[in-house]
Amino acid sequence: MPGTSWSSLGQPLRGTRARRGVESRSARWTKSDHHTFCEDQLSSDFTFEVNDSERVRVVALYGQLDLANAERVRESLVGVAGDAVVVDLSGLRFLDSSGIAAILAARREIVDAGHGFELRGATGIVRRVLEVTGLTFLLSD
C-alpha cells in the first residue's frame, strides 16, 4: 500500500495490526518513497529491501541468508504480506538450510493466510542450492 511507512526499530507497519508488524531488535529500518531498507546488525553481509507496489510487496534479499538472520527474515516476510509477497533472490550470494527453512515457513504462513507468494531471480549458488534440495518448483521464473 503506497504511503505505508516503517517507523523506528520494532514498530509495526501503520494501518496493520500489531501482530503483523515487524518485530526486530537487531535491525535498523529506513524509508524512502516506496522503498524500505533493512540494515542487519547481526550479519554485516545481509540486507533486504521492501518495495510497496499496490497490494504486492516485493522483498529483495542481498548478501547471505543464513542462521544469523533467517528467523528475522521469516518474521519480516510474514509481517509485510499484502495480497502477495514476491521474494527477489537475485541479490542473494549465499543461502543455507536455515535460510531455506525460513523462506518455506514464511511461504506456508503467507499462503495459509490467503495471500500469494512467489520466489524469483535465483542465480548461481543460490539456484544450485534450490536445485539440489528439489525446491526449484517454487521459482516463478
VORODO-33387 format. One record per residue: y, x, z of N, C-alpha, C in turn. Coordinates in pm, 1 decimal. Layout:
N
- n_yy n_xx n_zz ca_yy ca_xx ca_zz c_yy c_xx c_zz
- Y X Z Y X Z Y X Z;
...
***
This chain:
141
- n_yy n_xx n_zz ca_yy ca_xx ca_zz c_yy c_xx c_zz
- -115.8 84.9 0.0 0.0 0.0 0.0 122.6 89.9 0.0;
- 204.4 85.8 -106.5 323.3 167.6 -110.0 411.9 137.8 9.8;
- 475.7 240.5 58.9 562.3 223.5 173.3 493.0 245.9 305.9;
- 360.1 249.8 305.4 287.2 277.6 427.5 315.7 421.0 466.1;
- 340.5 443.8 592.2 369.9 580.5 631.1 283.4 624.3 747.6;
- 265.6 753.0 754.6 197.2 813.4 867.4 305.2 861.8 960.6;
- 287.5 838.7 1087.4 384.3 894.3 1179.6 321.9 1015.6 1246.2;
- 367.4 1049.9 1361.7 324.0 1173.6 1424.6 177.0 1169.0 1463.3;
- 132.7 1279.3 1511.4 -5.3 1303.4 1548.2 -70.4 1185.9 1620.7;
- -186.5 1144.1 1570.5 -265.0 1042.8 1637.0 -215.2 900.7 1623.5;
- -111.7 876.3 1545.6 -58.8 741.4 1531.0 -129.0 671.0 1414.9;
- -159.1 543.8 1428.9 -224.3 470.6 1320.2 -126.8 438.5 1208.3;
- -183.3 400.2 1095.8 -102.3 354.0 984.6 -25.4 230.0 1026.4;
- 97.7 217.2 982.6 174.3 96.4 1011.0 111.4 -20.7 937.8;
- 112.6 -135.0 1002.1 60.0 -254.7 938.1 -90.9 -266.4 946.7;
- -156.8 -175.1 1015.5 -300.7 -185.3 1031.3 -333.1 -196.0 1178.9;
- -451.9 -240.2 1206.6 -495.1 -246.7 1345.0 -522.9 -105.8 1395.7;
- -505.2 -83.8 1522.7 -521.6 49.6 1581.1 -660.5 106.5 1554.7;
- -762.3 22.6 1552.4 -897.4 74.3 1531.1 -914.3 134.2 1392.5;
- -825.7 98.5 1299.4 -833.6 152.9 1165.0 -739.6 269.7 1146.0;
- -669.0 306.2 1250.6 -574.9 417.2 1240.3 -647.2 549.4 1242.3;
- -578.7 652.1 1206.1 -636.3 785.4 1206.7 -608.7 848.0 1342.5;
- -713.1 877.0 1413.9 -700.1 941.2 1543.4 -736.1 1087.8 1524.4;
- -641.1 1173.6 1539.3 -666.8 1314.7 1519.5 -577.5 1397.2 1609.6;
- -638.3 1478.1 1692.0 -560.6 1566.2 1778.6 -549.5 1705.2 1717.9;
- -621.4 1731.8 1609.8 -625.8 1866.8 1555.7 -556.4 1878.9 1420.8;
- -475.3 1782.7 1384.2 -413.6 1788.1 1252.3 -267.0 1752.3 1259.7;
- -191.7 1803.2 1164.0 -50.7 1768.0 1152.6 -34.1 1694.4 1020.8;
- 22.6 1573.0 1028.3 39.4 1488.4 910.4 184.0 1493.1 865.0;
- 203.7 1500.1 736.2 337.7 1488.1 681.0 333.3 1387.6 567.4;
- 446.2 1324.2 539.8 451.8 1218.0 439.4 564.8 1246.1 343.0;
- 536.1 1232.4 214.6 637.3 1247.9 111.1 611.1 1142.5 4.7;
- 701.0 1045.6 -10.3 683.0 934.0 -102.7 547.7 869.0 -79.6;
- 459.1 875.4 -179.3 328.5 810.3 -166.3 217.3 911.8 -143.2;
- 251.6 1027.8 -90.1 152.9 1131.5 -63.9 150.8 1162.6 84.7;
- 33.0 1179.1 138.6 18.5 1217.6 277.4 -64.5 1344.3 280.9;
- -19.4 1443.0 355.9 -88.9 1569.9 363.3 -138.1 1592.7 504.3;
- -252.6 1655.1 517.1 -305.1 1690.8 648.0 -328.6 1840.2 649.8;
- -272.0 1906.4 748.4 -297.5 2048.1 766.6 -390.8 2061.8 884.9;
- -511.5 2107.7 858.7 -615.1 2117.6 959.8 -587.9 2235.4 1052.9;
- -598.2 2212.4 1183.0 -575.5 2318.7 1279.8 -705.8 2385.5 1322.0;
- -819.4 2326.1 1290.0 -946.6 2387.4 1326.1 -990.4 2488.3 1221.9;
- -971.4 2458.0 1097.8 -1011.0 2545.0 988.5 -890.8 2564.1 898.3;
- -841.9 2686.5 890.2 -722.6 2710.7 810.2 -750.9 2701.4 661.4;
- -876.3 2683.8 624.6 -911.6 2676.3 483.3 -949.6 2534.9 441.6;
- -889.0 2434.8 503.1 -916.6 2296.9 464.5 -792.3 2210.9 482.0;
- -762.5 2131.6 381.1 -657.7 2030.5 390.4 -701.6 1910.7 307.7;
- -637.1 1798.5 329.9 -657.2 1686.8 239.6 -528.5 1609.3 225.6;
- -523.5 1532.4 117.9 -404.3 1458.1 81.1 -445.4 1314.8 50.0;
- -368.1 1219.4 96.9 -394.6 1078.5 68.7 -282.5 1026.9 -20.2;
- -318.2 977.5 -137.0 -221.6 918.3 -229.7 -241.4 767.6 -230.4;
- -137.3 694.4 -195.7 -142.2 548.5 -195.0 -107.8 497.6 -333.2;
- -193.8 413.6 -387.1 -171.1 354.7 -518.1 -216.2 209.5 -512.1;
- -119.2 117.8 -494.6 -152.3 -23.9 -478.6 -253.6 -40.7 -366.0;
- -373.5 -87.0 -399.4 -474.8 -111.0 -296.6 -578.6 0.5 -288.4;
- -560.3 104.8 -367.5 -655.3 215.3 -372.5 -595.5 336.2 -301.8;
- -675.3 401.8 -219.6 -634.4 527.0 -156.2 -714.8 638.3 -223.6;
- -645.3 732.9 -282.5 -711.8 848.9 -341.1 -697.8 961.8 -240.2;
- -811.1 1011.0 -191.5 -812.7 1117.4 -92.3 -863.6 1243.5 -160.8;
- -775.6 1341.3 -176.5 -810.5 1468.5 -239.9 -841.3 1570.5 -131.0;
- -958.9 1630.9 -138.8 -1002.7 1730.1 -40.7 -985.1 1869.2 -99.9;
- -938.5 1963.6 -17.9 -913.6 2100.7 -63.6 -974.1 2201.3 33.5;
- -1038.5 2302.8 -21.1 -1090.8 2411.1 62.7 -1237.1 2392.7 95.6;
- -1268.3 2404.6 225.7 -1406.1 2399.7 272.2 -1426.7 2283.1 367.5;
- -1516.9 2192.7 329.4 -1553.2 2080.6 416.7 -1682.1 2119.3 488.2;
- -1668.9 2147.6 617.2 -1783.3 2194.5 694.8 -1780.9 2132.5 834.4;
- -1863.9 2185.1 921.7 -1877.6 2130.9 1056.9 -1745.0 2123.1 1131.9;
- -1655.6 2217.6 1107.6 -1528.6 2223.5 1180.6 -1440.6 2101.3 1156.9;
- -1455.2 2034.9 1042.6 -1364.5 1923.5 1012.0 -1434.5 1799.3 959.1;
- -1565.9 1799.1 954.2 -1640.5 1687.4 894.7 -1616.1 1554.7 965.3;
- -1621.1 1552.9 1096.9 -1606.5 1425.9 1168.5 -1465.6 1369.1 1151.5;
- -1367.1 1454.5 1152.2 -1229.6 1407.3 1132.1 -1211.4 1351.6 991.9;
- -1275.4 1412.8 893.8 -1267.5 1361.5 757.0 -1332.6 1223.7 749.6;
- -1448.2 1207.6 812.9 -1513.9 1075.9 814.2 -1421.4 971.3 874.8;
- -1364.9 1000.9 991.0 -1275.2 907.3 1057.6 -1153.3 875.6 971.3;
- -1100.9 976.1 905.5 -981.9 957.5 822.6 -1012.0 874.1 698.7;
- -1126.3 898.3 634.4 -1163.1 818.8 517.0 -1176.5 671.4 553.9;
- -1241.6 644.8 664.9 -1257.1 506.3 710.2 -1120.9 449.8 749.4;
- -1038.8 530.8 812.6 -908.6 486.1 859.8 -809.9 450.9 750.0;
- -820.8 513.8 634.3 -725.4 486.3 526.1 -776.3 383.8 426.1;
- -896.7 333.6 446.5 -958.6 244.6 347.7 -870.1 125.1 315.2;
- -841.5 109.1 186.5 -774.8 -10.4 135.5 -883.3 -92.6 69.2;
- -852.7 -153.6 -43.5 -958.0 -223.0 -116.5 -1060.6 -124.4 -170.3;
- -1015.5 -1.4 -194.2 -1105.7 102.2 -242.6 -1056.6 239.0 -198.0;
- -1152.1 329.5 -178.2 -1122.8 468.9 -147.5 -1188.0 553.0 -256.4;
- -1108.0 639.4 -317.2 -1158.3 734.1 -416.4 -1144.3 872.4 -355.2;
- -1254.5 944.8 -342.9 -1252.8 1078.8 -286.0 -1260.9 1178.1 -400.8;
- -1154.4 1257.3 -415.6 -1145.7 1358.5 -521.2 -1193.9 1491.4 -465.2;
- -1307.3 1538.8 -516.3 -1368.6 1662.0 -468.2 -1328.3 1784.0 -550.4;
- -1241.6 1768.1 -649.7 -1211.1 1877.3 -742.3 -1147.2 1999.2 -675.4;
- -1081.7 1981.9 -561.3 -1021.2 2094.5 -491.0 -1109.6 2154.9 -383.9;
- -1230.1 2101.1 -367.9 -1322.2 2149.6 -265.9 -1398.0 2271.2 -318.4;
- -1402.4 2378.7 -238.5 -1472.8 2501.2 -277.8 -1605.8 2517.8 -205.7;
- -1626.0 2441.5 -99.2 -1747.9 2455.0 -19.4 -1777.6 2321.6 46.8;
- -1904.7 2286.5 54.3 -1949.4 2163.2 118.6 -2082.8 2190.8 184.0;
- -2091.6 2172.4 316.8 -2219.1 2192.8 384.3 -2281.0 2058.6 423.3;
- -2393.1 2064.4 493.8 -2465.7 1941.3 527.6 -2384.1 1848.9 617.5;
- -2302.0 1903.5 704.8 -2220.3 1817.0 790.4 -2111.3 1748.0 708.6;
- -2060.2 1814.3 605.7 -1963.8 1751.6 515.0 -2028.1 1638.9 436.0;
- -2150.5 1663.8 388.6 -2224.5 1559.1 316.3 -2248.6 1439.7 408.0;
- -2293.1 1467.5 530.7 -2319.8 1359.1 625.6 -2192.8 1278.6 654.3;
- -2079.2 1346.8 665.5 -1952.4 1277.6 692.0 -1914.0 1186.5 575.9;
- -1928.8 1236.3 453.9 -1897.2 1156.0 335.3 -1990.2 1034.9 326.9;
- -2119.4 1056.0 349.1 -2214.8 944.8 343.0 -2189.3 841.3 452.7;
- -2156.9 887.5 573.2 -2128.3 793.9 683.1 -2002.0 713.4 653.5;
- -1899.5 780.5 602.2 -1775.2 709.8 566.4 -1802.6 608.8 456.2;
- -1879.3 649.3 356.1 -1913.9 558.2 246.1 -1983.1 433.3 298.9;
- -2078.9 453.4 387.5 -2153.3 339.3 443.5 -2059.1 244.9 519.5;
- -1971.3 300.0 603.1 -1877.9 216.1 679.6 -1780.3 142.7 588.5;
- -1730.3 210.7 488.1 -1632.5 150.7 396.4 -1696.7 40.1 313.2;
- -1815.3 67.1 259.0 -1885.9 -33.0 177.6 -1928.9 -151.1 264.3;
- -1976.5 -124.6 385.8 -2015.6 -232.7 477.1 -1897.6 -322.8 513.1;
- -1776.6 -267.6 510.2 -1656.0 -346.3 538.8 -1607.2 -422.5 415.6;
- -1679.7 -407.9 303.5 -1645.6 -481.4 182.7 -1547.2 -411.5 90.4;
- -1527.4 -282.9 110.2 -1435.5 -206.0 26.7 -1513.0 -120.7 -72.6;
- -1443.9 -76.3 -176.8 -1505.2 11.1 -275.3 -1497.8 156.6 -233.2;
- -1588.8 237.0 -286.5 -1592.1 379.6 -255.2 -1638.8 456.0 -377.7;
- -1565.5 560.9 -414.8 -1604.2 645.4 -528.0 -1587.0 791.6 -492.3;
- -1676.8 874.1 -545.6 -1662.7 1019.7 -539.6 -1636.7 1068.1 -680.6;
- -1540.4 1160.9 -695.2 -1506.9 1213.6 -827.3 -1478.8 1362.2 -819.8;
- -1493.4 1427.4 -933.5 -1440.7 1561.2 -952.3 -1518.0 1676.8 -893.3;
- -1642.9 1658.8 -857.0 -1719.3 1770.9 -800.2 -1747.1 1874.6 -908.0;
- -1714.0 1999.5 -878.5 -1739.1 2110.0 -971.4 -1800.5 2227.1 -895.7;
- -1849.5 2323.3 -971.0 -1900.1 2447.5 -912.7 -2005.6 2426.1 -806.7;
- -1989.8 2498.9 -697.4 -2088.6 2495.7 -590.0 -2098.1 2357.8 -525.1;
- -1988.8 2284.7 -519.7 -1991.7 2150.8 -459.6 -2079.5 2058.8 -544.4;
- -2064.7 2065.2 -675.2 -2150.1 1984.8 -763.6 -2295.9 2026.5 -748.4;
- -2318.9 2157.2 -738.6 -2455.1 2208.4 -724.6 -2518.6 2157.7 -595.0;
- -2442.8 2155.8 -487.0 -2493.8 2103.7 -359.7 -2533.7 1957.0 -375.9;
- -2451.2 1879.3 -444.1 -2484.0 1737.8 -466.6 -2606.7 1722.4 -556.4;
- -2622.2 1811.4 -654.2 -2741.4 1808.2 -740.5 -2867.3 1839.7 -661.1;
- -2864.8 1946.7 -582.7 -2981.5 1990.4 -505.1 -3022.3 1884.5 -403.6;
- -2925.3 1815.1 -346.3 -2955.7 1712.6 -246.3 -2985.0 1576.2 -308.2;
- -2978.4 1566.9 -441.3 -3007.7 1440.6 -508.6 -2899.0 1336.1 -494.1;
- -2776.1 1379.0 -472.3 -2666.4 1284.3 -448.0 -2568.8 1270.4 -564.7;
- -2602.0 1323.7 -679.8 -2509.6 1312.1 -793.6 -2492.0 1167.1 -838.1;
- -2584.4 1079.5 -802.1 -2570.3 938.1 -836.8 -2446.1 877.5 -772.1;
- -2392.8 940.7 -667.9 -2271.7 892.0 -602.4 -2145.2 921.7 -681.6;
- -2152.4 1020.2 -772.5 -2034.9 1059.3 -850.4 -2005.9 956.5 -957.9;
- -1879.6 923.8 -974.1 -1842.2 824.7 -1075.6 -1792.9 890.9 -1203.3;
- -1796.0 1024.3 -1208.7 -1755.3 1092.8 -1333.6 -1864.7 1182.4 -1386.0;
***
